[in-house]
Amino acid sequence: MFSSAMIGLLAVTGVTIYGIDRMFTVRSERVTKK
């Protein structure tokens, strides 16, 4: 059983990881285009 607090924490962690992943992807694309 998952509590709402655990679901909220999981959602925040997922969004944070996704954001960092996007940031590194954009940076690597810019470096490759150079």
Biopython code that builds the backbone (N, CA, C, O; Angstrom):
import numpy as np
from Bio.PDB.StructureBuilder import StructureBuilder

atoms = [
    (1, "MET", "N", (0.841, -1.207, 0.000)),
    (1, "MET", "CA", (0.000, 0.000, 0.000)),
    (1, "MET", "C", (0.877, 1.260, 0.000)),
    (1, "MET", "O", (1.803, 1.387, 0.801)),
    (2, "PHE", "N", (0.572, 2.169, -0.898)),
    (2, "PHE", "CA", (1.321, 3.422, -0.992)),
    (2, "PHE", "C", (0.537, 4.550, -0.331)),
    (2, "PHE", "O", (-0.663, 4.700, -0.558)),
    (3, "SER", "N", (1.219, 5.331, 0.481)),
    (3, "SER", "CA", (0.572, 6.505, 1.079)),
    (3, "SER", "C", (0.674, 7.679, 0.113)),
    (3, "SER", "O", (1.534, 7.685, -0.768)),
    (4, "SER", "N", (-0.192, 8.666, 0.270)),
    (4, "SER", "CA", (-0.177, 9.830, -0.626)),
    (4, "SER", "C", (1.159, 10.559, -0.537)),
    (4, "SER", "O", (1.611, 11.149, -1.518)),
    (5, "ALA", "N", (1.792, 10.521, 0.637)),
    (5, "ALA", "CA", (3.089, 11.187, 0.813)),
    (5, "ALA", "C", (4.154, 10.509, -0.044)),
    (5, "ALA", "O", (4.975, 11.184, -0.666)),
    (6, "MET", "N", (4.141, 9.176, -0.078)),
    (6, "MET", "CA", (5.117, 8.433, -0.887)),
    (6, "MET", "C", (4.885, 8.690, -2.368)),
    (6, "MET", "O", (5.840, 8.852, -3.127)),
    (7, "ILE", "N", (3.612, 8.730, -2.786)),
    (7, "ILE", "CA", (3.281, 9.002, -4.190)),
    (7, "ILE", "C", (3.747, 10.403, -4.569)),
    (7, "ILE", "O", (4.295, 10.603, -5.653)),
    (8, "GLY", "N", (3.532, 11.372, -3.686)),
    (8, "GLY", "CA", (3.963, 12.753, -3.935)),
    (8, "GLY", "C", (5.472, 12.844, -4.056)),
    (8, "GLY", "O", (5.991, 13.515, -4.948)),
    (9, "LEU", "N", (6.179, 12.163, -3.151)),
    (9, "LEU", "CA", (7.647, 12.173, -3.177)),
    (9, "LEU", "C", (8.158, 11.528, -4.457)),
    (9, "LEU", "O", (9.103, 12.020, -5.073)),
    (10, "LEU", "N", (7.528, 10.420, -4.857)),
    (10, "LEU", "CA", (7.915, 9.718, -6.083)),
    (10, "LEU", "C", (7.702, 10.618, -7.293)),
    (10, "LEU", "O", (8.537, 10.648, -8.197)),
    (11, "ALA", "N", (6.583, 11.356, -7.318)),
    (11, "ALA", "CA", (6.281, 12.259, -8.433)),
    (11, "ALA", "C", (7.319, 13.377, -8.518)),
    (11, "ALA", "O", (7.804, 13.695, -9.604)),
    (12, "VAL", "N", (7.657, 13.974, -7.374)),
    (12, "VAL", "CA", (8.651, 15.063, -7.347)),
    (12, "VAL", "C", (10.009, 14.548, -7.812)),
    (12, "VAL", "O", (10.703, 15.215, -8.580)),
    (13, "THR", "N", (10.387, 13.351, -7.342)),
    (13, "THR", "CA", (11.671, 12.761, -7.733)),
    (13, "THR", "C", (11.691, 12.491, -9.234)),
    (13, "THR", "O", (12.689, 12.766, -9.901)),
    (14, "GLY", "N", (10.601, 11.956, -9.768)),
    (14, "GLY", "CA", (10.519, 11.663, -11.198)),
    (14, "GLY", "C", (10.639, 12.919, -12.036)),
    (14, "GLY", "O", (11.353, 12.928, -13.039)),
    (15, "VAL", "N", (9.947, 13.985, -11.641)),
    (15, "VAL", "CA", (9.992, 15.254, -12.382)),
    (15, "VAL", "C", (11.399, 15.848, -12.326)),
    (15, "VAL", "O", (11.896, 16.374, -13.321)),
    (16, "THR", "N", (12.035, 15.762, -11.159)),
    (16, "THR", "CA", (13.393, 16.300, -10.998)),
    (16, "THR", "C", (14.373, 15.555, -11.895)),
    (16, "THR", "O", (15.183, 16.175, -12.583)),
    (17, "ILE", "N", (14.301, 14.215, -11.889)),
    (17, "ILE", "CA", (15.191, 13.400, -12.728)),
    (17, "ILE", "C", (14.929, 13.711, -14.199)),
    (17, "ILE", "O", (15.873, 13.834, -14.979)),
    (18, "TYR", "N", (13.646, 13.843, -14.591)),
    (18, "TYR", "CA", (13.301, 14.169, -15.979)),
    (18, "TYR", "C", (13.868, 15.528, -16.377)),
    (18, "TYR", "O", (14.408, 15.682, -17.472)),
    (19, "GLY", "N", (13.746, 16.503, -15.496)),
    (19, "GLY", "CA", (14.258, 17.855, -15.774)),
    (19, "GLY", "C", (15.768, 17.864, -15.954)),
    (19, "GLY", "O", (16.284, 18.492, -16.879)),
    (20, "ILE", "N", (16.479, 17.167, -15.071)),
    (20, "ILE", "CA", (17.945, 17.093, -15.172)),
    (20, "ILE", "C", (18.334, 16.372, -16.464)),
    (20, "ILE", "O", (19.272, 16.779, -17.151)),
    (21, "ASP", "N", (17.610, 15.299, -16.790)),
    (21, "ASP", "CA", (17.894, 14.539, -18.012)),
    (21, "ASP", "C", (17.694, 15.411, -19.243)),
    (21, "ASP", "O", (18.510, 15.372, -20.165)),
    (22, "ARG", "N", (16.623, 16.197, -19.273)),
    (22, "ARG", "CA", (16.360, 17.119, -20.391)),
    (22, "ARG", "C", (17.474, 18.152, -20.511)),
    (22, "ARG", "O", (17.935, 18.451, -21.612)),
    (23, "MET", "N", (17.903, 18.695, -19.373)),
    (23, "MET", "CA", (18.931, 19.727, -19.354)),
    (23, "MET", "C", (20.228, 19.196, -19.964)),
    (23, "MET", "O", (20.850, 19.865, -20.789)),
    (24, "PHE", "N", (20.633, 17.991, -19.556)),
    (24, "PHE", "CA", (21.870, 17.410, -20.083)),
    (24, "PHE", "C", (21.716, 17.056, -21.560)),
    (24, "PHE", "O", (22.672, 17.177, -22.326)),
    (25, "THR", "N", (20.516, 16.616, -21.971)),
    (25, "THR", "CA", (20.274, 16.276, -23.373)),
    (25, "THR", "C", (20.405, 17.519, -24.246)),
    (25, "THR", "O", (21.035, 17.466, -25.303)),
    (26, "VAL", "N", (19.819, 18.637, -23.818)),
    (26, "VAL", "CA", (19.886, 19.891, -24.574)),
    (26, "VAL", "C", (21.332, 20.369, -24.660)),
    (26, "VAL", "O", (21.778, 20.806, -25.721)),
    (27, "ARG", "N", (22.066, 20.289, -23.554)),
    (27, "ARG", "CA", (23.467, 20.733, -23.539)),
    (27, "ARG", "C", (24.305, 19.893, -24.493)),
    (27, "ARG", "O", (25.100, 20.440, -25.257)),
    (28, "SER", "N", (24.138, 18.566, -24.461)),
    (28, "SER", "CA", (24.927, 17.685, -25.320)),
    (28, "SER", "C", (24.579, 17.922, -26.790)),
    (28, "SER", "O", (25.448, 17.826, -27.657)),
    (29, "GLU", "N", (23.299, 18.235, -27.076)),
    (29, "GLU", "CA", (22.891, 18.531, -28.455)),
    (29, "GLU", "C", (23.562, 19.814, -28.939)),
    (29, "GLU", "O", (24.017, 19.880, -30.081)),
    (30, "ARG", "N", (23.627, 20.826, -28.086)),
    (30, "ARG", "CA", (24.257, 22.097, -28.451)),
    (30, "ARG", "C", (25.749, 21.896, -28.713)),
    (30, "ARG", "O", (26.303, 22.475, -29.648)),
    (31, "VAL", "N", (26.396, 21.077, -27.888)),
    (31, "VAL", "CA", (27.834, 20.805, -28.053)),
    (31, "VAL", "C", (28.062, 20.050, -29.363)),
    (31, "VAL", "O", (29.031, 20.311, -30.075)),
    (32, "THR", "N", (27.162, 19.110, -29.676)),
    (32, "THR", "CA", (27.295, 18.324, -30.905)),
    (32, "THR", "C", (27.100, 19.219, -32.131)),
    (32, "THR", "O", (27.794, 19.055, -33.134)),
    (33, "LYS", "N", (26.152, 20.174, -32.055)),
    (33, "LYS", "CA", (25.891, 21.081, -33.182)),
    (33, "LYS", "C", (27.098, 21.982, -33.446)),
    (33, "LYS", "O", (27.360, 22.352, -34.590)),
    (34, "LYS", "N", (27.837, 22.337, -32.383)),
    (34, "LYS", "CA", (29.047, 23.154, -32.534)),
    (34, "LYS", "C", (30.038, 22.403, -33.418)),
    (34, "LYS", "O", (31.131, 22.902, -33.682)),
]
sb = StructureBuilder()
sb.init_structure("model")
sb.init_model(0)
sb.init_chain("A")
sb.init_seg("    ")
for serial, (resi, resn, name, xyz) in enumerate(atoms, 1):
    if name == "N":
        sb.init_residue(resn, " ", resi, " ")
    sb.init_atom(name, np.array(xyz, "f"), 0.0, 1.0, " ", f" {name:<3s}", serial, name[0])
structure = sb.get_structure()
